[in-house]
């Protein structure tokens, strides 16, 4: 358990999520998609709405940047982490206003158990896209790994307030409830 992990600044960003506006670089149609996603029983399949949000987050006007992100995602998926890292480092340097490049680099850092680096990149992601339920739940997972249960619980609740269809998070929250923790 690491008490030196810089959880507080990122946690503060997450707590301020409802009052923060996304970066102007993000497509305006995300707003409509998030409204639709927040619906308990949306008209369209939830997966379709989530896929559209992720597609917009992953899109960039620079075609090469998009291809680089796709290559990094593929490298992570196939376990070639050392191949993904320089690609993501390059993207966040060349496109510092691209939330998804920061988010994917945060994911890689989490997988590599470089949690302070992951938190830094999660903070960058959330400064650009405060509705990033993936980054918020990633923060919750980092907190879980270090025994920061209250912060993890709060992060999962906030992620669920943005996307109420994350069943896996709902289950994790249930397991983190004080009542269940006493039973284990």
URZIUR-V392724 format. One line per field, one symbol per residue. phi: phi as a letter, one per 40 degrees, with the letter a starting at -180 (. if undefined). psi: psi as a letter, one per 20 degrees, with the letter a starting at -180 (. if undefined). A space follows every 10 residues. Layout:
# URZIUR-V392724
phi = ???
psi = ???
This chain:
# URZIUR-V392724
phi = .bcccccdcc dcdcccddcc bcdccccccc dccccccccc bcccdddccc dcccccccca ccdccccccc ccccccccgc ccccdcccdc ccccbccbdc cccccccdcc dcgbcccccd ccccdcccbc ccccccccdd cccdcbgccc ccdcccccdc ccbcbcddcd cccdcccdcc cccc
psi = poiipmgghg gggghighiq qrqiiqphih gghhgghiph mqgrpghggg ghghgghiqq hoghgghggg hggggghjjm hhhhghghgg ghghmijogh ggghhggghg hjkmhggghg hgggghhhni jnhghghggh hggghjjmhg hgggghgggh hgnjjnhghg gggghiqhgh hhh.
